[in-house]
Amino acid sequence: MTAVVTARDEALSVTFGALADPTRRVILARLAESDSTVNELAALFPAISLQAVSKHLKVLERAGLVTRGCTAQQRPAHLRGEPLAEPNAWLAHYRSFYEGSLDRLGEHLAELQQAR
């Protein structure tokens, strides 16, 4: 089997790469509640510098998951849900395998219970 890397594959890699970091997942969770500035997001991570939080935001922006606004002197970050549709569709393909595996496990456990 020869694998061809498509633009879709590249986009998935960028998105999954952005989602791979737990700090970025916390940032996304916060942005799902409300738009936030870098300072507000940095307050969630006392052990991380403001610059590091800003870098995390840039990774999320490159993945298209976050946009930055411009309000007076602030640039609040805003969550964009649309870019999550493609990874969700990709994962849906594997969901049936996962659910089927759980169904088979449940059937096996039921058989073991009946055998007792």
C-alpha positions in Angstrom: 0.0 0.0 0.0 1.4 3.4 -1.0 0.5 6.3 1.2 -0.1 9.7 -0.4 -0.1 12.6 2.0 -2.9 15.1 1.0 -3.6 18.6 2.0 -6.4 17.1 4.2 -3.8 14.9 5.9 -1.6 17.9 6.5 -4.5 19.9 8.0 -5.4 17.0 10.3 -1.7 16.8 11.4 -1.7 20.5 12.3 -5.0 20.3 14.1 -4.1 17.1 16.1 -0.7 18.6 16.8 -2.3 21.7 18.3 -4.7 19.5 20.3 -1.9 17.2 21.5 -0.7 19.7 24.2 -2.7 19.7 27.5 -2.1 23.4 28.0 -3.7 24.2 24.6 -6.7 21.9 25.4 -7.2 23.9 28.6 -7.0 27.1 26.6 -9.6 25.8 24.2 -11.9 24.8 27.1 -11.7 28.3 28.5 -12.4 29.9 25.1 -15.4 27.6 24.7 -16.8 29.5 27.8 -15.9 33.0 26.6 -13.4 35.0 24.6 -10.3 35.8 26.6 -7.2 37.9 26.5 -3.7 36.5 26.8 -3.5 37.9 30.3 -6.8 36.2 31.3 -5.6 32.9 29.8 -2.2 33.2 31.5 -3.9 33.5 34.9 -5.0 29.9 34.4 -1.3 28.8 34.3 0.7 30.5 37.2 3.7 28.4 36.4 3.8 29.4 32.7 5.0 32.7 31.4 2.9 35.1 29.4 5.1 34.6 26.4 4.6 30.8 26.6 0.8 31.2 26.7 1.1 33.6 23.7 3.1 30.9 21.8 0.4 28.3 22.6 -2.2 30.7 21.2 -0.2 31.1 18.0 -0.1 27.4 17.5 -3.9 27.3 18.0 -4.2 30.2 15.5 -2.1 28.4 12.9 -4.4 25.4 13.2 -7.4 27.7 12.6 -8.9 26.8 16.0 -8.6 30.4 17.4 -8.9 33.8 16.0 -7.7 37.0 17.6 -9.9 40.1 17.7 -9.0 43.7 18.2 -11.0 45.6 20.9 -9.4 48.9 22.0 -6.0 47.9 23.3 -6.9 44.2 23.8 -6.8 41.3 21.4 -9.2 38.7 22.8 -8.9 35.2 21.5 -12.0 33.5 20.1 -12.6 29.8 19.6 -13.6 28.6 16.1 -15.4 25.3 16.1 -15.5 24.8 12.4 -11.9 23.4 12.1 -12.9 20.6 14.5 -15.4 19.2 12.0 -12.6 17.5 9.9 -10.9 15.7 12.7 -14.3 14.7 14.0 -15.2 13.2 10.6 -11.8 11.4 10.5 -12.4 10.0 14.0 -16.0 8.9 13.1 -14.5 6.4 10.7 -12.7 4.7 13.6 -15.6 5.1 16.1 -17.4 2.1 14.6 -14.4 -0.1 15.1 -14.0 1.1 18.7 -17.7 0.6 19.4 -17.7 -2.8 17.8 -14.8 -3.8 20.0 -16.7 -2.7 23.1 -19.8 -4.6 21.9 -17.8 -7.8 21.3 -16.2 -7.4 24.8 -19.7 -7.0 26.3 -20.9 -10.1 24.5 -17.9 -12.1 25.7 -18.4 -10.9 29.3 -22.1 -11.9 29.1 -21.1 -15.4 27.9 -18.6 -15.7 30.8 -21.3 -14.8 33.3 -23.7 -17.3 31.8 -21.1 -20.1 31.9 -20.7 -19.6 35.7 
